[in-house]
Amino acid sequence: MEDETPLSRLARLYGVATSYSPSPGRTVAASGSAVVAALAALGVDAHGPQAVRDALTAREQEALERLLPPTVVCWAGRAPFALAGLPAGTRLRIETEQGELRSTAEDLPPGVHALRATAPDGRTAAAHLVVAPPELPAPPGRAYGILVQLYSLLSRRSWGMGDLGDLAELSAWAGRALGAGFVQVNPLHAAVPGTPTDPSPYRPSSRRYPDPVHLRVEDVPEYAYAEDRERLRGLLDRAARLRASVLDAGELIDRDAVWEIKREALELVCAVPLGPGRRAAYCDFLAEEGEALEDHATWSALAEVHGSDWRRWPAGLRDPRSPETARARAGLMDRVDFHCRLAWLTEEQLAAAQRAARDAGMPVGLVHDLAVGVHPDGADAWAQQEYFAAGMSVGAPPDAFNALGQDWGLPPWRPDRLAASGYVPYRRLLRALLRHAGALRIDHVMGLFRLWWVPQGQPPTEGTYVYYDAEAMLAILVLEASRAGTLVIGEDLGTVEPGVREALDARGVLGTSVLWFERDWEGDGLPLPPERWRAGCLATATTHDLPSTASRLTGDHVELRARLGLLTRPLDEERAAAAADTGEWLALLSRLGLLEGASGGICAASEEAEIQAVHRFLLRTPARLVGLWLPDTVGDRRPQNLPGTWDQYPNWRLPVADAAGRPVSLEELAASPRLHALVEVVRGRGVKEGPVGGD
């Protein structure tokens, strides 16, 4: 560090990277302007040499005087490292979550406790002390499960898109009839309202609260007592036509049309007075959620009046704590209560879906998905402004797959503000998502360690990494997941910083392994034999962002990208590369004897037989969890999302379909011979054992 400039030293002290390694042995300097902008977003002025010197002096002096960081981590059974550096004779006062007072950090119960240190020279410091179990428990034996985007799973009872009633039905059927151990779904976070609504489940308004568009209206107890039955019948007729347009006429899922009908129906349902027991349960929910729910419902009510971009609202309403917002909330109390009620009803149906899964014998049950961030226009960005880095967006640096980098349009959390609060918003978010889950998938789990910050108005190439306190982020994750009794699955695909996978594995966080990416990258580059796969992972053939297995095997994904102008090489080269990649895998499957019915060699195997062979291979690996992409069970060739496209492709709007592109309902899936044949393959080593997770 002797060659550090004052700016690079200042950046390091605030966790801002001045360089990064896109590949082993290659280091790229971060843009100086990006470093300055990232520091500014953290409240540090680094515009000019004198400003840098002043900020550096202040930071270094603070480090000398500070007794403790704002959050201290203690893994159960080990003394906190931060306490070892305290001056001899420093007195500790610890108030636990349970209200006990302690003078030592030994044998503390798990939780986030209040720590106060007093040094012999009179200096004092207060900190949050996170005590977490050393690791999460492993899954109870091997399990296989279904992976599905919920909106794409329509039944003959859906209102134009898959809902929580469908999820409960799928879970009960998959657990009882198919022996599945879990069902993993896309993020069910609340979306930003508007026409058109952003269909991506990975750019939500709020990650803490689920979207009421997923409600099965008829399953709300008050539905039976709604008074305007004629109007309800009209809405049911509209819902039936919308459902038929998708399942029978091949139209795209129209989330906005679904919500328009459901909102109108829910207005009627919520007009029904709650019975005493239901009223008491609702009041308990309001009390438990407190200010966070009030903020979410207030934003939703204000968005109905002023539009969904809170940054364009009247100035006084942009602050959730302003007198103007308080007056507006009082004037919109009926609408605020409506949105609170919707949050409660959705929570109830999420709980019912998890109960259905567990009652069906699933050892895990529902696997919920946590998106990387939130939409800058939405409720969380408005209510938690102090925790977000203004003027920044999360993305990814340039790499071998995307030379221009990526900007996901999601404001990042400020690591300093999280630490100062004891990670309150992160803890509450995890508790909400784990409440009705057997496991939690974390999208881009590397974000617990660092995120690529892109200054607004700049291309992704002009960004830099900002580091988070990974030990604290992991400790809180392990603490909350262990309390809920849930597994955690990290999506760790793509470029991963050295040591990250090892750190996650040490704490019991499972990884994600997708067959086509598992090659011997440090050796001959050939497909990785099954015995060399890691055990601590969810092993799958594909994901929502990748081609389906049928599309990969047939080369359809290349033709699709060619039609949309997304190829970076001539079509013939892309076809040849894709065929070679697939050919190497099929050759390995054949050598292992997994291509049953292909006695005439690889070319004699049908597409269906090849898909079965792929999943036989997954069973040969030591992976603790094996995921079956639901569209693969019927030969669907269409990806649910095609990264790099917006209007060119119907991302997030396709129902599950067969090989011919014909939509397949939940009822038809249950009767599909092709599905049952593939499930029989996957059940070859599936083990149903004791339960994991809450509910």
C-alpha positions in Angstrom: 0.0 0.0 0.0 3.1 2.2 -0.1 2.2 3.4 -3.6 -1.3 4.5 -2.7 -2.4 8.0 -3.6 -4.3 10.0 -1.0 -7.5 9.3 -3.1 -7.0 5.6 -3.2 -6.2 5.5 0.5 -9.4 7.4 1.3 -11.4 5.1 -1.0 -10.0 2.0 0.8 -10.9 3.4 4.2 -14.5 3.7 3.0 -14.6 0.4 1.2 -14.6 1.9 -2.3 -12.5 -0.1 -4.8 -10.0 1.7 -7.1 -9.5 -1.4 -9.3 -11.0 -4.8 -9.9 -10.1 -8.2 -11.5 -12.6 -9.3 -14.2 -10.6 -12.5 -14.7 -7.6 -14.2 -13.0 -4.4 -12.4 -13.6 -6.0 -9.3 -15.0 -6.6 -6.0 -13.1 -8.5 -3.0 -14.4 -8.3 0.4 -12.8 -11.7 1.9 -11.8 -12.7 5.2 -13.2 -11.4 8.1 -11.0 -14.7 9.9 -11.4 -16.6 6.8 -10.3 -14.5 6.6 -7.2 -15.2 10.2 -6.4 -18.9 9.8 -7.1 -19.1 6.7 -4.9 -17.4 8.6 -2.0 -19.8 11.5 -2.5 -22.8 9.0 -2.2 -21.3 8.0 1.1 -21.2 11.6 2.3 -17.5 12.1 1.6 -16.2 15.1 -0.4 -13.3 14.0 -2.6 -13.6 16.7 -5.3 -10.1 18.0 -5.5 -6.7 17.4 -3.7 -7.5 19.5 -0.6 -10.9 18.0 -0.1 -9.3 14.5 -0.3 -6.6 15.5 2.3 -9.2 16.9 4.6 -11.4 13.9 4.4 -8.5 11.5 4.8 -7.3 13.3 7.9 -10.8 13.2 9.4 -11.2 9.5 8.7 -7.9 8.5 10.1 -8.4 10.6 13.2 -11.8 9.0 13.7 -10.2 5.5 13.4 -7.7 6.4 16.1 -10.3 7.7 18.5 -13.0 5.1 17.9 -13.2 2.2 20.4 -15.6 0.1 18.4 -17.2 -0.2 15.0 -20.9 0.5 14.9 -21.7 -3.2 14.5 -19.7 -6.0 16.1 -20.0 -9.7 15.1 -19.7 -12.6 17.4 -20.0 -16.1 16.1 -21.3 -18.4 18.8 -18.4 -20.0 20.6 -15.8 -17.4 19.5 -14.9 -14.1 21.1 -15.6 -11.0 18.8 -12.4 -9.9 17.1 -13.3 -6.2 17.6 -13.3 -6.7 21.4 -9.8 -8.1 21.5 -8.4 -4.7 20.4 -10.0 -2.7 23.3 -7.6 -1.2 25.8 -6.9 -3.3 28.9 -9.4 -2.6 31.7 -12.2 -1.6 29.3 -15.6 -2.3 31.0 -18.4 -3.8 28.9 -22.1 -3.5 29.5 -24.3 -5.7 27.2 -28.1 -5.6 27.2 -29.4 -8.6 25.4 -32.6 -8.8 23.3 -34.1 -10.6 26.2 -33.4 -7.7 28.6 -30.6 -9.3 30.5 -27.5 -7.3 31.5 -24.1 -8.9 31.0 -20.5 -7.7 31.5 -18.9 -10.2 29.2 -19.5 -11.3 25.6 -19.1 -15.0 26.6 -22.0 -17.4 26.2 -24.4 -14.8 24.9 -27.7 -16.0 23.3 -28.1 -15.5 19.6 -29.5 -12.1 18.7 -28.6 -8.4 18.1 -27.7 -7.0 21.5 -26.8 -3.5 22.7 -23.1 -3.2 23.6 -21.5 -0.3 25.5 -17.7 -0.1 26.2 -16.0 2.3 28.6 -12.2 2.6 28.4 -10.0 3.5 31.3 -9.3 6.9 29.8 -13.0 7.8 29.9 -13.8 7.1 26.2 -17.0 5.4 25.6 -18.6 3.6 22.6 -22.0 2.1 21.8 -22.4 -0.7 19.2 -24.8 -3.3 18.0 -23.5 -6.8 18.9 -24.6 -9.5 16.5 -24.4 -13.0 18.0 -25.0 -15.7 15.4 -24.7 -19.5 15.2 -21.5 -20.6 13.4 -23.4 -22.0 10.4 -26.7 -23.0 9.1 -27.7 -26.7 9.3 -27.4 -28.7 6.1 -30.5 -30.0 4.3 -31.9 -33.2 5.8 -30.8 -35.5 3.1 -31.1 -35.0 -0.6 -34.3 -33.5 -2.0 -35.5 -32.5 -5.5 -37.9 -29.8 -6.2 -39.8 -27.8 -8.8 -38.6 -24.4 -10.0 -41.3 -22.2 -11.5 -42.1 -18.5 -12.2 -45.5 -18.3 -10.4 -47.1 -15.9 -12.9 -46.5 -18.4 -15.7 -48.4 -21.2 -13.9 -52.0 -20.8 -14.8 -54.8 -23.1 -13.7 -58.4 -23.1 -14.9 -59.1 -21.1 -11.7 -56.5 -18.3 -12.3 -57.5 -14.8 -13.3 -55.1 -14.5 -16.2 -51.8 -15.3 -14.3 -50.6 -17.8 -11.7 -51.6 -16.9 -8.2 -51.1 -18.1 -4.6 -54.0 -20.5 -4.9 -52.2 -22.1 -7.8 -49.0 -22.2 -5.7 -50.8 -24.0 -2.9 -52.3 -26.5 -5.4 -48.9 -27.1 -7.1 -47.2 -27.6 -3.8 -49.8 -30.1 -2.5 -49.8 -32.1 -5.8 -46.0 -32.0 -6.2 -45.4 -33.1 -2.6 -48.0 -35.8 -2.5 -48.0 -37.2 -6.0 -44.5 -36.4 -7.2 -42.5 -36.7 -4.0 -41.0 -33.2 -4.4 -39.2 -31.7 -1.5 -39.6 -28.0 -2.4 -41.1 -25.5 -4.8 -39.0 -22.5 -5.7 -40.7 -19.4 -7.1 -39.7 -16.1 -8.4 -39.7 -13.0 -6.2 -43.2 -12.2 -5.1 -42.3 -8.7 -4.1 -44.7 -5.8 -4.6 -44.4 -4.2 -8.0 -44.4 -0.5 -8.9 -47.9 0.2 -10.1 -48.5 1.9 -13.4 -49.5 1.3 -17.0 -47.6 -0.6 -18.1 -46.2 -2.1 -14.9 -42.6 -3.2 -15.1 -43.2 -7.0 -15.4 -39.8 -7.9 -14.0 -40.1 -9.5 -10.5 -36.5 -8.3 -9.9 -37.3 -4.6 -10.0 -39.9 -4.3 -7.2 -41.4 -1.4 -5.4 -40.9 -3.2 -2.1 -39.0 -6.4 -1.2 -40.5 -6.6 2.2 -44.2 -6.8 1.2 -45.7 -9.3 -1.3 -47.7 -8.2 -4.3 -51.5 -8.5 -3.9 -51.8 -9.3 -7.6 -50.9 -12.9 -6.5 -54.0 -13.1 -4.3 -56.7 -15.8 -5.1 -59.6 -13.5 -4.6 -62.1 -16.3 -4.0 -60.0 -17.7 -1.1 -60.3 -14.5 0.9 -62.9 -15.4 3.7 -64.8 -12.2 3.2 -65.4 -12.9 -0.5 -68.4 -15.1 0.4 -70.1 -12.1 2.1 -69.5 -9.4 -0.5 -72.8 -7.8 -1.2 -72.7 -6.8 -4.9 -72.9 -10.3 -6.3 -73.9 -9.2 -9.8 -70.8 -7.0 -10.1 -68.6 -9.8 -8.8 -70.1 -12.2 -11.4 -69.2 -9.6 -14.0 -65.6 -9.5 -12.8 -65.5 -13.3 -12.7 -66.6 -13.3 -16.4 -63.9 -10.8 -17.3 -61.3 -13.0 -15.4 -62.5 -16.1 -17.3 -62.0 -14.3 -20.6 -58.6 -13.1 -19.6 -57.6 -16.6 -18.5 -58.9 -18.0 -21.8 -57.0 -15.4 -23.8 -53.7 -16.8 -22.4 -54.4 -20.5 -22.1 -56.6 -20.9 -25.2 -55.8 -18.0 -27.6 -52.1 -17.9 -26.9 -52.0 -14.2 -25.8 -49.4 -12.9 -23.4 -49.9 -12.6 -19.7 -51.3 -9.1 -19.0 -50.4 -8.3 -15.4 -52.1 -4.8 -15.6 -55.4 -6.3 -16.8 -55.3 -8.9 -14.1 -54.7 -6.3 -11.4 -57.4 -4.1 -12.7 -60.0 -6.9 -12.3 -58.6 -8.1 -9.0 -58.3 -4.6 -7.5 -62.0 -3.9 -8.3 -63.0 -7.3 -6.7 -60.8 -6.7 -3.7 -62.4 -3.3 -3.1 -65.8 -5.2 -2.8 -64.3 -7.9 -0.6 -62.5 -5.4 1.7 -65.8 -3.5 2.2 -67.0 -6.5 4.2 -66.6 -6.0 7.9 -64.2 -8.4 9.6 -65.5 -10.7 12.2 -64.1 -10.4 15.8 -61.5 -13.1 15.3 -60.4 -11.8 11.9 -60.4 -8.3 13.2 -58.1 -9.3 16.1 -55.7 -11.1 13.7 -55.6 -8.0 11.4 -54.9 -5.7 14.4 -52.1 -8.0 15.5 -50.6 -7.8 12.0 -50.8 -4.0 12.0 -49.1 -3.9 15.4 -46.4 -6.3 14.4 -45.5 -4.5 11.2 -45.8 -1.0 12.6 -44.3 2.0 10.8 -42.9 -0.1 7.9 -46.4 -1.2 6.8 -47.8 2.3 7.4 -45.1 3.6 5.1 -45.7 1.0 2.4 -49.5 1.6 2.5 -49.0 5.4 2.5 -46.8 5.2 -0.5 -49.3 3.0 -2.3 -52.2 5.5 -1.5 -50.1 8.5 -2.5 -49.1 6.8 -5.8 -52.8 6.5 -6.7 -53.1 10.2 -6.5 -49.7 11.5 -7.7 -48.2 8.6 -9.7 -45.7 6.0 -8.8 -42.5 8.1 -9.1 -42.3 9.7 -5.6 -39.5 12.0 -6.8 -42.1 13.8 -8.9 -44.5 14.3 -6.0 -45.0 17.7 -4.4 -41.9 18.5 -2.4 -43.4 18.0 1.1 -44.6 14.4 0.2 -41.2 13.2 -0.8 -40.3 12.9 2.8 -42.1 10.1 4.6 -41.7 11.9 7.9 -42.9 15.4 6.9 -46.0 17.1 8.3 -47.3 17.2 4.7 -47.1 13.5 4.4 -48.8 13.0 7.8 -51.7 15.2 6.7 -51.9 13.4 3.3 -52.0 10.1 5.1 -54.8 11.2 7.4 -56.8 12.4 4.3 -56.3 9.1 2.6 -56.8 6.8 5.6 -59.4 4.6 3.8 -56.9 3.9 1.0 -54.0 3.4 3.5 -56.2 0.8 5.3 -57.1 -0.8 2.0 -53.4 -1.4 1.2 -52.6 -2.6 4.7 -55.5 -5.1 4.3 -54.1 -6.3 1.0 -50.7 -6.9 2.6 -52.3 -8.9 5.4 -54.4 -11.0 3.0 -51.4 -11.8 0.8 -49.4 -12.8 3.9 -52.3 -15.1 4.9 -52.3 -16.8 1.5 -48.5 -17.1 1.5 -48.8 -18.9 4.9 -51.5 -21.2 3.5 -49.3 -22.1 0.5 -46.4 -23.1 2.8 -48.8 -25.1 5.0 -50.0 -26.9 1.9 -46.4 -27.8 1.0 -45.5 -29.0 4.5 -48.8 -30.9 4.9 -48.0 -32.7 1.6 -44.8 -34.0 3.2 -42.3 -31.6 1.7 -39.2 -31.4 3.9 -38.5 -27.9 2.7 -41.6 -26.4 1.2 -41.6 -23.0 -0.5 -38.3 -21.4 -1.6 -38.8 -17.7 -1.9 -36.5 -15.4 -3.9 -34.9 -12.2 -2.7 -34.2 -9.7 -5.5 -30.9 -7.7 -5.5 -32.6 -4.4 -5.0 -35.7 -2.2 -5.5 -37.0 0.2 -8.1 -35.9 3.8 -7.5 -39.5 5.0 -7.9 -41.0 2.6 -5.4 -42.1 2.4 -1.8 -38.9 1.1 -0.2 -36.8 3.8 -2.0 -39.2 6.4 -0.6 -39.6 5.1 2.9 -35.9 4.2 3.5 -34.2 7.1 1.7 -31.5 7.4 4.4 -30.3 3.9 3.7 -29.9 4.3 -0.1 -27.0 5.8 -2.0 -28.3 8.8 -3.8 -27.3 9.1 -7.4 -26.1 5.5 -7.7 -27.3 2.4 -9.4 -26.3 -1.3 -9.0 -25.0 -3.1 -12.1 -22.1 -5.2 -13.3 -18.7 -4.4 -14.8 -17.7 -5.3 -18.3 -16.8 -9.0 -18.7 -16.4 -11.7 -21.3 -20.2 -12.0 -21.8 -21.0 -8.3 -21.8 -18.3 -5.9 -23.0 -20.4 -2.8 -22.0 -21.3 -3.9 -18.5 -24.8 -3.7 -17.0 -26.9 -1.1 -15.2 -29.8 -2.7 -13.4 -31.4 0.6 -12.3 -31.5 -0.4 -8.6 -30.3 2.0 -5.9 -27.8 0.3 -3.6 -27.9 0.3 0.2 -25.3 2.4 1.9 -23.0 0.1 3.9 -22.2 2.8 6.5 -25.9 3.6 7.2 -26.7 -0.2 7.5 -23.9 -0.7 10.0 -24.8 2.4 12.1 -28.4 1.1 12.4 -27.4 -2.4 13.3 -28.7 -3.5 9.9 -32.3 -2.9 10.9 -33.8 -2.8 7.4 -31.8 -5.9 6.3 -32.9 -7.8 9.4 -36.6 -6.8 9.0 -36.5 -7.7 5.3 -35.1 -11.2 6.0 -37.7 -11.8 8.8 -40.5 -10.9 6.4 -39.3 -13.2 3.6 -38.4 -16.1 5.9 -41.7 -16.0 7.7 -43.5 -18.4 5.3 -40.5 -20.1 3.7 -38.6 -23.3 4.0 -35.7 -21.8 2.2 -34.6 -18.4 0.8 -32.8 -18.0 -2.5 -30.7 -14.8 -2.7 -30.3 -13.4 -6.2 -26.7 -12.3 -6.8 -25.6 -13.4 -3.4 -22.2 -11.8 -4.1 -23.9 -8.5 -3.2 -23.5 -9.4 0.4 -19.8 -8.7 -0.1 -19.7 -6.0 -2.8 -21.8 -4.3 -5.4 -20.9 -2.5 -8.6 -22.0 1.1 -8.2 -22.7 3.1 -11.4 -23.1 6.9 -11.1 -26.4 7.9 -12.6 -26.0 9.3 -16.2 -22.8 7.3 -16.7 -22.3 4.1 -18.6 -21.7 0.9 -16.6 -18.1 1.0 -17.6 -17.7 4.1 -15.4 -18.6 2.3 -12.2 -16.6 0.8 -9.3 -17.1 -1.8 -6.6 -18.2 -0.8 -3.1 -17.7 -3.2 -0.3 -20.1 -4.2 2.5 -19.2 -5.7 5.9 -19.6 -9.3 4.6 -19.1 -10.8 8.1 -22.0 -8.7 9.5 -24.2 -9.4 6.4 -23.6 -13.1 6.7 -24.0 -13.2 10.5 -27.4 -11.5 10.3 -28.4 -13.8 7.5 -27.4 -16.9 9.5 -29.0 -15.5 12.6 -32.4 -14.8 11.0 -32.4 -18.0 8.9 -31.6 -20.2 11.9 -34.3 -18.5 13.9 -36.8 -19.3 11.1 -35.4 -22.8 10.6 -34.8 -22.2 6.9 -32.2 -23.0 4.4 -30.4 -20.4 2.3 -29.5 -20.7 -1.3 -27.2 -18.2 -2.9 -27.2 -17.5 -6.6 -23.5 -17.3 -7.2 -23.3 -17.7 -11.0 -20.9 -15.6 -13.2 -17.8 -13.8 -12.0 -17.3 -14.4 -8.3 -14.6 -12.8 -6.2 -12.0 -15.3 -4.8 -13.0 -16.5 -1.4 -16.7 -15.6 -1.6 -17.9 -19.1 -2.3 -15.7 -20.5 0.4 -17.0 -17.9 2.9 -20.6 -18.8 2.0 -20.0 -22.5 2.3 -18.4 -22.1 5.7 -21.6 -20.6 7.0 -23.9 -23.2 5.5 -25.2 -21.1 2.6 -25.8 -23.3 -0.4 -24.6 -22.3 -3.9 -26.2 -22.6 -7.3 -24.7 -24.9 -10.0 -26.2 -24.9 -13.5 -25.1 -27.8 -15.7 -24.0 -25.9 -18.8 -21.6 -23.7 -16.7 -19.9 -26.5 -14.8 -16.7 -27.1 -16.7 -13.1 -27.7 -15.7 -12.2 -24.1 -16.2 -8.8 -24.5 -14.6 -7.9 -27.6 -16.7 -9.1 -28.8 -20.1 -12.3 -26.8 -20.1 -14.4 -29.9 -20.7 -17.7 -30.7 -18.8 -17.1 -31.3 -15.1 -17.6 -35.0 -14.2 -20.5 -35.4 -11.7 -18.2 -36.6 -8.8 -16.3 -33.3 -9.0 -19.4 -31.1 -8.4 -19.8 -29.4 -5.0 -22.2 -30.9 -2.6 -23.4 -27.7 -1.0 -25.6 -26.4 -3.9 -28.8 -26.5 -5.7 -28.0 -28.2 -9.0 -30.2 -27.4 -12.0 -30.2 -27.7 -15.8 -31.3 -24.1 -16.3 -32.8 -20.9 -14.8 -35.3 -18.2 -15.7 -32.5 -16.2 -17.4 -31.3 -19.0 -19.5 -32.6 -21.1 -22.4 -34.8 -24.0 -21.5 -33.1 -27.4 -21.7 -35.0 -28.3 -24.9 -34.0 -25.0 -26.5 -30.3 -25.6 -25.5 -30.3 -29.1 -26.9 -32.0 -28.1 -30.2 -30.1 -24.9 -30.7 -33.3 -22.9 -30.7 -31.8 -20.3 -28.4 -29.3 -19.3 -31.1 -32.0 -18.9 -33.7 -34.0 -16.7 -31.3 -31.1 -14.4 -30.5 -30.3 -14.2 -34.2 -33.9 -13.1 -35.0 -33.7 -10.4 -32.4 -30.2 -9.2 -33.5 -28.5 -10.1 -30.3 -25.6 -12.2 -31.7 -22.1 -10.8 -31.3 -20.6 -13.2 -34.0 -21.8 -14.5 -37.4 -24.8 -16.9 -37.1 -22.8 -19.8 -38.4 -20.1 -19.3 -35.8 -22.7 -19.1 -33.0 -24.5 -22.2 -34.3 -21.2 -24.1 -34.4 -20.1 -23.0 -30.9 -23.5 -23.9 -29.4 -23.5 -27.3 -31.1 -20.0 -28.0 -29.9 -20.9 -27.1 -26.3 -24.0 -29.3 -26.4 -22.1 -32.1 -28.1 -19.5 -32.2 -25.4 -22.1 -32.6 -22.8 -24.1 -35.3 -24.7 -20.8 -37.2 -25.3 -20.3 -37.2 -21.5 -23.8 -38.3 -20.8 -23.4 -41.1 -23.3 -20.1 -42.3 -21.8 -21.8 -42.4 -18.4 -24.6 -44.5 -19.8 -27.2 -41.9 -19.0 -28.8 -41.7 -22.5 -31.2 -44.6 -22.1 -32.9 -45.7 -25.3 -30.0 -44.3 -27.5 -28.5 -47.6 -28.5 -27.7 -46.2 -32.0 -25.5 -43.5 -30.4 -26.0 -39.8 -29.5 -27.9 -39.0 -32.7 -30.5 -41.7 -32.0 -31.6 -40.1 -28.7 -34.7 -38.1 -28.8 -34.9 -34.6 -27.3 -37.0 -36.0 -24.5 -34.5 -38.7 -23.8 -31.7 -36.2 -23.7 -33.5 -34.0 -21.2 -34.0 -37.1 -19.0 -30.3 -37.8 -19.4 -29.4 -34.3 -18.2 -31.4 -34.9 -15.1 -29.9 -38.3 -14.5 -26.5 -36.6 -14.6 -27.7 -34.1 -11.9 -28.5 -37.0 -9.7 -25.0 -38.4 -10.1 -23.6 -35.3 -8.5 -23.4 -34.9 -4.7 -25.6 -31.8 -4.8 -27.9 -31.7 -1.8 -30.7 -30.1 -3.7 -31.7 -30.8 -7.4 -34.1 -28.4 -9.1 -36.4 -29.3 -12.0 -37.4 -26.3 -14.2 -41.1 -26.8 -14.6 -41.2 -25.8 -18.3 -38.6 -28.5 -19.0 -41.1 -31.1 -18.0 -43.2 -30.4 -21.1 -40.5 -29.4 -23.5 -41.0 -25.6 -23.5 -38.5 -23.9 -25.7 -39.0 -20.3 -24.7 -36.9 -18.6 -22.0 -39.0 -16.7 -19.4 -36.5 -13.8 -19.6 -34.0 -12.9 -22.3 -31.3 -10.6 -20.8 -30.5 -7.7 -23.0 -34.0 -7.2 -24.4 -36.9 -5.0 -23.4 -39.7 -4.6 -26.0 -38.1 -7.1 -28.5 -39.1 -10.1 -26.4 -42.0 -10.8 -24.0 -40.0 -11.1 -20.9 -41.9 -12.3 -17.8 -45.2 -12.6 -19.7 -45.1 -16.2 -21.0 -47.2 -19.0 -19.6 -45.7 -22.5 -19.3 -46.0 -24.1 -22.7 -45.3 -27.4 -24.5 -42.7 -28.0 -27.3 -45.1 -26.5 -29.9 -45.6 -23.3 -27.8 -49.1 -24.3 -26.7 -49.9 -23.0 -23.1 -50.2 -25.8 -20.6 -52.5 -25.3 -17.6 -51.7 -26.7 -14.1 -54.4 -29.3 -14.6 -52.8 -30.4 -17.9 -49.4 -30.6 -16.3 -50.8 -32.9 -13.7 -51.9 -35.3 -16.4 -48.8 -35.0 -18.7 -47.1 -38.3 -19.4 -44.0 -36.4 -20.4 -43.9 -34.7 -17.0 -44.4 -37.9 -15.1 -41.7 -39.7 -17.1 -39.2 -37.0 -16.2 -40.2 -36.8 -12.6 -39.7 -40.6 -12.3 -36.1 -40.0 -13.5 -35.6 -37.2 -10.9 -37.1 -39.2 -8.1 -34.5 -41.9 -8.7 -32.5 -40.7 -5.6 -34.9 -38.2 -4.1 -35.2 -38.6 -0.4 -38.0 -37.3 1.8 -36.9 -36.9 5.3 -37.6 -34.7 8.3 -38.9 -31.1 7.9 -36.9 -28.0 7.4 -38.2 -24.4 7.9 -41.1 -22.7 9.5 -44.9 -23.2 9.2 
